[in-house]
């Protein structure tokens, strides 16, 4: 019977974990970072669409004379048309 501490299968598994375990952990970390980046992108694009849908512009009508002076300033939204 083979001792469980000195089994060639367990030795091979330990060796494999020593060689490739860090690569697997790094890949898992990069997947997490990529997922967080995608979530941040979704929030940013959603926020951009939200603020793009809000109309915050107020049109004004300004009369300008021939000399370049302005005389009458009116908020176009207050006229009701």
Backbone as numpy.savetxt, mean C-alpha at the origin, in Angstrom:
# Nx Ny Nz CAx CAy CAz Cx Cy Cz
19.14 -52.91 16.91 18.30 -51.74 16.91 19.19 -50.50 16.91
18.76 -49.47 16.18 19.53 -48.24 16.03 19.12 -47.26 17.12
20.11 -46.64 17.73 19.84 -45.63 18.76 19.21 -44.40 18.09
18.17 -43.84 18.72 17.44 -42.74 18.10 18.29 -41.47 17.98
19.30 -41.32 18.81 20.15 -40.12 18.74 21.15 -40.22 17.59
21.46 -41.42 17.14 22.47 -41.60 16.11 21.90 -42.27 14.86
20.64 -42.10 14.62 20.02 -42.66 13.42 20.52 -41.91 12.19
20.86 -42.60 11.11 21.31 -41.89 9.91 20.21 -41.01 9.31
18.98 -41.38 9.50 17.88 -40.56 8.98 17.76 -39.25 9.75
17.89 -39.35 11.07 17.83 -38.13 11.87 19.07 -37.26 11.64
20.21 -37.89 11.45 21.41 -37.13 11.14 21.26 -36.39 9.81
20.68 -37.06 8.83 20.46 -36.43 7.53 19.46 -35.29 7.65
18.43 -35.49 8.45 17.43 -34.43 8.64 18.05 -33.22 9.34
18.86 -33.45 10.35 19.54 -32.35 11.03 20.47 -31.60 10.07
21.19 -32.35 9.27 22.09 -31.72 8.29 21.30 -30.90 7.29
20.18 -31.43 6.82 19.35 -30.71 5.86 18.80 -29.43 6.49
18.34 -29.53 7.74 17.82 -28.35 8.44 18.90 -27.30 8.65
20.13 -27.75 8.93 21.22 -26.80 9.10 21.54 -26.08 7.80
21.49 -26.82 6.69 21.83 -26.22 5.40 20.72 -25.36 4.84
19.48 -25.85 4.86 18.39 -25.19 4.16 17.34 -24.57 5.07
17.46 -24.76 6.34 16.47 -24.21 7.27 16.43 -22.70 7.26
17.60 -22.08 7.16 17.63 -20.61 7.14 17.01 -20.07 5.85
17.19 -20.80 4.74 16.58 -20.35 3.49 15.06 -20.41 3.56
14.57 -21.43 4.20 13.12 -21.58 4.34 12.57 -20.47 5.25
13.28 -20.18 6.33 12.84 -19.11 7.23 12.88 -17.76 6.52
13.93 -17.51 5.73 14.02 -16.25 4.99 12.91 -16.14 3.96
12.59 -17.23 3.29 11.51 -17.21 2.30 10.18 -16.90 2.98
9.96 -17.46 4.15 8.73 -17.19 4.89 8.66 -15.72 5.29
9.79 -15.16 5.72 9.82 -13.75 6.09 9.56 -12.85 4.89
10.13 -13.18 3.73 9.91 -12.36 2.54 8.47 -12.46 2.06
7.86 -13.62 2.23 6.43 -13.75 1.88 5.59 -12.86 2.78
5.92 -12.80 4.06 5.20 -11.94 4.99 5.40 -10.48 4.62
6.61 -10.09 4.28 6.89 -8.71 3.87 6.11 -8.38 2.60
6.08 -9.30 1.64 5.35 -9.06 0.40 3.85 -8.92 0.68
3.32 -9.74 1.57 1.91 -9.64 1.92 1.60 -8.30 2.57
2.46 -7.85 3.46 2.25 -6.55 4.08 2.34 -5.41 3.07
3.23 -5.54 2.10 3.33 -4.52 1.04 2.06 -4.49 0.19
1.52 -5.65 -0.12 0.29 -5.70 -0.90 -0.87 -5.09 -0.11
-0.94 -5.37 1.17 -1.99 -4.77 2.00 -1.85 -3.25 2.08
-0.61 -2.77 2.21 -0.38 -1.33 2.23 -0.76 -0.70 0.89
-0.48 -1.39 -0.19 -0.85 -0.89 -1.51 -2.36 -0.82 -1.66
-3.07 -1.83 -1.18 -4.53 -1.82 -1.27 -5.11 -0.67 -0.47
-4.57 -0.42 0.71 -5.05 0.69 1.53 -4.76 2.01 0.84
-3.57 2.16 0.27 -3.19 3.41 -0.39 -4.06 3.67 -1.62
-4.28 2.66 -2.43 -5.10 2.84 -3.63 -6.56 3.09 -3.23
-7.04 2.39 -2.24 -8.40 2.64 -1.76 -8.57 4.05 -1.22
-7.58 4.53 -0.48 -7.63 5.90 0.01 -7.58 6.91 -1.12
-6.77 6.63 -2.14 -6.70 7.54 -3.29 -8.04 7.61 -4.01
-8.68 6.45 -4.21 -10.00 6.45 -4.84 -11.04 7.16 -3.97
-10.97 6.97 -2.68 -11.91 7.62 -1.77 -11.78 9.13 -1.86
-10.55 9.63 -1.81 -10.37 11.08 -1.87 -10.61 11.63 -3.27
-10.44 10.81 -4.30 -10.72 11.26 -5.66 -12.22 11.40 -5.89
-13.03 10.61 -5.20 -14.47 10.68 -5.38 -15.09 11.87 -4.65
-14.39 12.41 -3.68 -14.91 13.57 -2.94 -14.62 14.83 -3.74
-15.65 15.56 -4.07 -15.48 16.79 -4.83 -15.34 17.96 -3.85
-14.18 18.53 -3.80 -13.93 19.64 -2.87 -13.69 20.95 -3.60
-13.90 20.97 -4.90 -13.68 22.19 -5.68 -14.91 23.07 -5.63
-14.70 24.36 -5.42 -15.78 25.33 -5.41 -15.51 26.31 -6.55
-16.34 26.29 -7.57 -16.09 27.20 -8.70 -16.47 28.64 -8.37
-15.67 29.57 -8.81 -15.92 31.00 -8.63 -15.92 31.67 -9.99
-16.77 32.69 -10.13 -16.83 33.48 -11.34 -16.22 34.84 -11.02
-15.23 35.24 -11.79 -14.54 36.51 -11.56 -14.59 37.31 -12.84
-15.06 38.55 -12.74 -15.02 39.45 -13.89 -13.68 40.14 -13.93
-13.09 40.14 -15.09 -11.81 40.80 -15.28 -12.00 41.87 -16.34
-11.60 43.12 -15.99 -11.73 44.23 -16.93 -10.66 44.19 -18.00
-10.74 45.14 -18.94 -9.78 45.21 -20.04 -8.37 45.53 -19.54
-8.28 46.23 -18.45 -6.97 46.59 -17.90 -6.38 45.47 -17.05
-7.12 44.41 -16.82 -6.64 43.29 -16.01 -7.06 43.37 -14.57
-7.90 44.34 -14.23 -8.37 44.45 -12.85 -9.62 43.59 -12.69
-9.78 43.04 -11.53 -10.95 42.22 -11.27 -11.95 43.04 -10.48
-13.22 42.77 -10.72 -14.23 43.58 -10.07 -15.24 42.77 -9.30
-15.78 41.73 -9.86 -16.88 41.03 -9.22 -16.48 39.59 -8.97
-16.63 39.13 -7.73 -16.29 37.77 -7.34 -17.55 37.11 -6.82
-17.91 35.97 -7.39 -19.15 35.31 -7.00 -18.89 33.81 -6.86
-19.47 33.24 -5.82 -19.43 31.79 -5.65 -20.51 31.21 -6.55
-20.10 30.43 -7.55 -21.03 29.91 -8.55 -22.04 28.95 -7.94
-21.68 28.24 -6.87 -22.59 27.28 -6.25 -23.71 27.95 -5.49
-23.55 29.19 -5.06 -24.58 29.87 -4.28 -25.73 30.36 -5.15
-25.55 30.43 -6.47 -26.61 30.93 -7.34 -27.70 29.90 -7.54
-27.39 28.63 -7.33 -28.40 27.60 -7.46 -28.52 27.04 -8.87
-27.63 27.39 -9.76 -27.68 26.84 -11.11 -26.33 26.34 -11.53
